[in-house]
Amino acid sequence: MNALIIGCGRVGSNVAKRLAGEGWDVTAVDEKESALSRLGEDWTGGFVVGHGMDTNVLREARIEDADAVVVATDGDNTNIVIGQVAQKRFGIECTVVRILDPARAEFYAQRGLRTVCPTSTAIDVLIEAARTCAIPQSAERVAT
């Protein structure tokens, strides 16, 4: 399986390393060459320096061969555009886009873009954690 990861920050680099560890052929794309260091000294996958909205950069990273594209740059707008280009222009059915804004993530998900919203996930986890805490009964709160 071939994966293309756009954005090699904390999230993208870890996705790239984990997929590579599972045997995927992974290429990461980032504007900063220094982002390659996040992949570690033993990185055997590909790395392309450039902007993920540049179709020439995507072609250099072999987007046509990708079974999956994961877009995790630090900007929602950038991620949405790159995701739509991967999905609609290059026909990559498995395109997954990180969107921090819950409303926008839902909006684009309803239109067929596969989105992951860490903000919504954090809200859900925090609410569930608060609900499952052992909260004392009101009678137990009253000092005797």
Backbone as CSV, one residue per row, in Angstrom:
resi,resn,N_x,N_y,N_z,CA_x,CA_y,CA_z,C_x,C_y,C_z
1,MET,0.842,-1.180,0.000,0.000,0.000,0.000,0.886,1.243,0.000
2,ASN,0.458,2.234,-0.755,1.207,3.487,-0.861,0.432,4.614,-0.189
3,ALA,1.113,5.379,0.651,0.488,6.515,1.319,1.297,7.772,1.050
4,LEU,0.573,8.862,0.890,1.175,10.174,0.743,0.700,11.011,1.921
5,ILE,1.643,11.542,2.679,1.328,12.350,3.850,1.732,13.785,3.543
6,ILE,0.770,14.691,3.589,1.043,16.101,3.316,1.075,16.826,4.654
7,GLY,2.225,17.373,4.993,2.423,18.016,6.290,3.179,17.063,7.197
8,CYS,4.366,17.458,7.583,5.238,16.563,8.357,5.548,17.179,9.717
9,GLY,4.518,17.700,10.359,4.650,18.203,11.725,4.476,17.061,12.706
10,ARG,4.013,17.367,13.906,3.837,16.323,14.919,2.873,15.245,14.472
11,VAL,1.757,15.640,13.883,0.746,14.667,13.470,1.192,13.921,12.220
12,GLY,1.494,14.653,11.161,1.855,14.012,9.903,3.048,13.088,10.009
13,SER,4.080,13.516,10.737,5.279,12.673,10.865,4.957,11.377,11.604
14,ASN,4.107,11.448,12.622,3.755,10.229,13.349,2.862,9.306,12.524
15,VAL,1.969,9.877,11.749,1.166,9.049,10.838,2.091,8.356,9.839
16,ALA,3.023,9.109,9.276,3.962,8.541,8.303,4.771,7.399,8.914
17,LYS,5.310,7.627,10.109,6.136,6.588,10.756,5.321,5.349,11.092
18,ARG,4.108,5.544,11.570,3.292,4.378,11.932,2.883,3.572,10.706
19,LEU,2.475,4.259,9.639,2.120,3.522,8.426,3.332,2.805,7.845
20,ALA,4.484,3.468,7.847,5.712,2.828,7.368,6.039,1.603,8.223
21,GLY,5.826,1.719,9.521,6.061,0.595,10.427,5.134,-0.582,10.163
22,GLU,3.982,-0.295,9.569,3.030,-1.355,9.207,3.295,-1.914,7.809
23,GLY,4.367,-1.426,7.170,4.733,-1.958,5.870,4.277,-1.135,4.675
24,TRP,3.667,0.015,4.908,3.253,0.883,3.809,4.478,1.538,3.177
25,ASP,4.378,1.834,1.898,5.363,2.657,1.200,4.885,4.091,1.359
26,VAL,5.608,4.908,2.132,5.139,6.233,2.526,6.055,7.324,1.971
27,THR,5.438,8.360,1.447,6.148,9.568,1.053,5.523,10.732,1.798
28,ALA,6.364,11.547,2.420,5.903,12.732,3.142,6.259,13.976,2.334
29,VAL,5.397,14.989,2.436,5.619,16.262,1.762,5.547,17.363,2.803
30,ASP,6.525,18.254,2.779,6.490,19.425,3.664,7.261,20.553,3.001
31,GLU,6.871,21.778,3.335,7.547,22.953,2.775,8.950,23.112,3.335
32,LYS,9.165,22.589,4.524,10.456,22.775,5.190,11.262,21.477,5.140
33,GLU,12.453,21.578,4.606,13.330,20.406,4.552,13.666,19.906,5.955
34,SER,13.706,20.814,6.918,14.022,20.435,8.297,12.977,19.488,8.895
35,ALA,11.775,19.448,8.308,10.731,18.547,8.807,11.125,17.083,8.644
36,LEU,12.037,16.799,7.737,12.519,15.431,7.540,13.083,14.857,8.838
37,SER,13.658,15.710,9.679,14.233,15.232,10.932,13.173,14.629,11.857
38,ARG,11.920,15.034,11.712,10.836,14.467,12.541,10.593,12.991,12.227
39,LEU,11.019,12.565,11.049,10.802,11.174,10.651,11.860,10.234,11.216
40,GLY,12.943,10.784,11.710,13.980,9.966,12.326,15.073,9.570,11.361
41,GLU,16.198,9.207,11.934,17.384,8.844,11.135,17.188,7.572,10.330
42,ASP,16.296,6.701,10.790,16.097,5.421,10.108,14.972,5.473,9.066
43,TRP,14.508,6.675,8.712,13.430,6.818,7.743,13.858,6.280,6.385
44,THR,13.083,5.372,5.853,13.401,4.785,4.550,12.382,5.179,3.484
45,GLY,11.345,5.911,3.894,10.335,6.359,2.937,10.822,7.548,2.142
46,GLY,9.938,8.078,1.343,10.271,9.229,0.528,9.985,10.528,1.254
47,PHE,10.575,11.594,0.750,10.342,12.928,1.297,10.502,13.935,0.166
48,VAL,9.498,14.790,0.001,9.531,15.809,-1.044,9.354,17.167,-0.380
49,VAL,10.245,18.085,-0.698,10.153,19.446,-0.183,9.297,20.260,-1.142
50,GLY,8.230,20.845,-0.612,7.360,21.671,-1.438,6.013,21.851,-0.784
51,HIS,5.176,22.658,-1.424,3.845,22.943,-0.900,2.853,21.938,-1.464
52,GLY,2.030,21.383,-0.612,1.077,20.356,-1.019,-0.014,20.829,-1.964
53,MET,-0.161,22.150,-2.138,-1.145,22.645,-3.113,-0.567,22.707,-4.525
54,ASP,0.715,22.476,-4.643,1.389,22.509,-5.942,1.253,21.124,-6.585
55,THR,0.505,21.053,-7.684,0.280,19.752,-8.308,1.571,19.121,-8.818
56,ASN,2.559,19.933,-9.168,3.851,19.375,-9.577,4.534,18.686,-8.397
57,VAL,4.415,19.260,-7.213,4.971,18.637,-6.004,4.235,17.331,-5.724
58,LEU,2.921,17.341,-5.842,2.141,16.115,-5.623,2.537,15.026,-6.613
59,ARG,2.757,15.405,-7.854,3.185,14.412,-8.855,4.582,13.879,-8.531
60,GLU,5.468,14.780,-8.105,6.820,14.345,-7.719,6.757,13.350,-6.565
61,ALA,5.767,13.538,-5.686,5.590,12.636,-4.543,4.792,11.379,-4.918
62,ARG,4.489,11.243,-6.200,3.808,10.055,-6.745,2.364,9.910,-6.248
63,ILE,1.615,11.011,-6.268,0.230,10.945,-5.835,-0.588,9.972,-6.685
64,GLU,-0.228,9.834,-7.960,-0.973,8.924,-8.823,-0.893,7.478,-8.351
65,ASP,0.160,7.139,-7.605,0.330,5.775,-7.096,-0.242,5.577,-5.699
66,ALA,-0.750,6.647,-5.079,-1.184,6.576,-3.673,-2.505,5.830,-3.523
67,ASP,-2.530,4.947,-2.540,-3.777,4.296,-2.129,-4.497,5.159,-1.103
68,ALA,-3.726,5.978,-0.383,-4.300,6.866,0.630,-3.488,8.153,0.686
69,VAL,-4.186,9.259,0.893,-3.553,10.557,1.100,-4.058,11.092,2.435
70,VAL,-3.118,11.466,3.301,-3.457,12.064,4.587,-2.932,13.489,4.568
71,VAL,-3.830,14.455,4.824,-3.456,15.866,4.776,-3.520,16.423,6.195
72,ALA,-2.353,16.820,6.714,-2.271,17.274,8.102,-1.315,18.454,8.243
73,THR,-1.525,19.491,7.423,-0.707,20.692,7.597,-1.281,21.481,8.772
74,ASP,-0.710,22.643,9.054,-1.186,23.419,10.194,-2.320,24.379,9.842
75,GLY,-2.923,24.247,8.654,-4.004,25.147,8.276,-5.212,24.432,7.711
76,ASP,-6.384,24.725,8.268,-7.614,24.103,7.776,-7.849,24.392,6.298
77,ASN,-7.695,25.657,5.890,-7.948,26.012,4.485,-7.035,25.235,3.555
78,THR,-5.768,25.176,3.903,-4.790,24.441,3.100,-5.169,22.967,3.023
79,ASN,-5.520,22.388,4.162,-5.878,20.971,4.192,-7.102,20.675,3.331
80,ILE,-8.097,21.556,3.405,-9.313,21.357,2.620,-9.003,21.404,1.128
81,VAL,-8.248,22.400,0.705,-7.920,22.529,-0.723,-7.115,21.321,-1.202
82,ILE,-6.072,20.952,-0.464,-5.246,19.807,-0.871,-6.090,18.536,-0.903
83,GLY,-6.937,18.357,0.087,-7.800,17.173,0.122,-8.722,17.106,-1.083
84,GLN,-9.296,18.241,-1.445,-10.183,18.266,-2.606,-9.416,18.011,-3.901
85,VAL,-8.210,18.535,-4.003,-7.382,18.285,-5.188,-7.057,16.792,-5.284
86,ALA,-6.639,16.198,-4.165,-6.302,14.766,-4.170,-7.509,13.921,-4.546
87,GLN,-8.643,14.277,-3.975,-9.858,13.487,-4.193,-10.449,13.693,-5.587
88,LYS,-10.590,14.941,-5.987,-11.307,15.229,-7.229,-10.418,15.263,-8.472
89,ARG,-9.239,15.839,-8.348,-8.369,15.940,-9.524,-7.588,14.653,-9.776
90,PHE,-7.121,14.026,-8.670,-6.309,12.819,-8.837,-7.087,11.535,-8.570
91,GLY,-8.328,11.651,-8.133,-9.178,10.474,-7.949,-8.785,9.573,-6.796
92,ILE,-8.158,10.123,-5.758,-7.760,9.306,-4.601,-8.957,9.195,-3.667
93,GLU,-9.604,8.046,-3.697,-10.816,7.844,-2.899,-10.529,7.942,-1.401
94,CYS,-9.432,7.384,-0.977,-9.084,7.421,0.443,-8.219,8.653,0.725
95,THR,-8.879,9.787,0.821,-8.228,11.041,1.175,-8.775,11.452,2.534
96,VAL,-7.883,11.633,3.495,-8.283,11.961,4.864,-7.668,13.300,5.235
97,VAL,-8.508,14.217,5.723,-8.090,15.587,5.965,-8.333,15.965,7.423
98,ARG,-7.304,16.531,8.057,-7.466,17.047,9.421,-8.018,18.463,9.338
99,ILE,-9.131,18.684,10.035,-9.740,20.018,10.114,-10.015,20.303,11.589
100,LEU,-9.445,21.381,12.088,-9.573,21.707,13.511,-10.931,22.295,13.874
101,ASP,-11.562,22.994,12.968,-12.856,23.632,13.228,-13.979,22.602,13.073
102,PRO,-14.687,22.273,14.169,-15.735,21.235,14.090,-16.833,21.527,13.061
103,ALA,-17.272,22.774,12.959,-18.336,23.106,12.013,-17.877,22.895,10.571
104,ARG,-16.662,23.309,10.284,-16.127,23.135,8.932,-15.880,21.659,8.632
105,ALA,-15.395,20.919,9.618,-15.167,19.488,9.418,-16.478,18.789,9.065
106,GLU,-17.537,19.126,9.771,-18.841,18.519,9.482,-19.359,18.945,8.109
107,PHE,-19.204,20.228,7.792,-19.644,20.754,6.496,-18.992,19.987,5.348
108,TYR,-17.675,19.821,5.406,-16.973,19.141,4.319,-17.199,17.636,4.341
109,ALA,-17.390,17.069,5.509,-17.700,15.641,5.590,-19.046,15.349,4.922
110,GLN,-20.002,16.241,5.095,-21.317,16.068,4.459,-21.225,16.161,2.941
111,ARG,-20.147,16.736,2.457,-19.952,16.869,1.023,-18.975,15.840,0.465
112,GLY,-18.688,14.811,1.245,-17.917,13.687,0.744,-16.435,13.674,1.047
113,LEU,-15.945,14.692,1.757,-14.527,14.691,2.124,-14.377,13.977,3.469
114,ARG,-13.486,13.024,3.521,-13.262,12.283,4.767,-12.451,13.182,5.704
115,THR,-13.066,13.593,6.823,-12.429,14.536,7.733,-12.197,13.916,9.101
116,VAL,-11.151,14.402,9.752,-10.872,14.062,11.148,-10.740,15.390,11.868
117,CYS,-11.506,15.541,12.953,-11.491,16.791,13.700,-11.011,16.521,15.120
118,PRO,-9.722,16.793,15.398,-9.208,16.545,16.747,-9.918,17.373,17.807
119,THR,-10.445,18.522,17.438,-11.170,19.347,18.402,-12.436,18.633,18.850
120,SER,-13.187,18.085,17.912,-14.403,17.341,18.265,-14.074,16.105,19.091
121,THR,-12.993,15.430,18.722,-12.580,14.252,19.484,-12.236,14.628,20.915
122,ALA,-11.500,15.721,21.088,-11.133,16.175,22.439,-12.373,16.542,23.245
123,ILE,-13.319,17.231,22.627,-14.561,17.598,23.325,-15.288,16.345,23.792
124,ASP,-15.444,15.368,22.899,-16.133,14.124,23.253,-15.436,13.391,24.393
125,VAL,-14.113,13.296,24.322,-13.352,12.587,25.354,-13.445,13.326,26.697
126,LEU,-13.332,14.630,26.664,-13.413,15.410,27.907,-14.797,15.317,28.540
127,ILE,-15.849,15.374,27.741,-17.209,15.242,28.276,-17.401,13.861,28.891
128,GLU,-16.964,12.834,28.179,-17.102,11.469,28.701,-16.301,11.297,29.985
129,ALA,-15.100,11.866,30.041,-14.294,11.768,31.259,-14.989,12.463,32.424
130,ALA,-15.587,13.610,32.170,-16.297,14.322,33.236,-17.521,13.541,33.696
131,ARG,-18.229,12.932,32.755,-19.428,12.158,33.095,-19.098,10.926,33.927
132,THR,-17.946,10.327,33.718,-17.622,9.078,34.401,-16.866,9.269,35.708
133,CYS,-16.552,10.512,36.063,-15.896,10.760,37.348,-16.852,10.397,38.483
134,ALA,-16.275,9.940,39.571,-17.098,9.636,40.753,-17.433,10.958,41.437
135,ILE,-18.663,11.425,41.189,-19.092,12.696,41.766,-19.884,12.392,43.040
136,PRO,-19.454,12.978,44.170,-20.155,12.695,45.437,-21.591,13.184,45.404
137,GLN,-22.459,12.453,46.104,-23.849,12.867,46.255,-23.889,14.195,46.998
138,SER,-24.916,14.982,46.775,-25.008,16.288,47.429,-25.017,16.147,48.945
139,ALA,-25.604,15.062,49.447,-25.641,14.857,50.900,-24.247,14.621,51.460
140,GLU,-23.386,14.024,50.652,-22.018,13.753,51.102,-21.185,15.022,51.106
141,ARG,-21.615,16.010,50.374,-20.863,17.258,50.299,-21.079,18.119,51.534
142,VAL,-22.171,17.928,52.189,-22.483,18.753,53.347,-21.618,18.313,54.524
143,ALA,-20.931,19.245,55.103,-20.067,18.924,56.253,-20.927,18.644,57.465
144,THR,-20.526,17.670,58.250,-21.278,17.335,59.477,-20.756,18.082,60.655
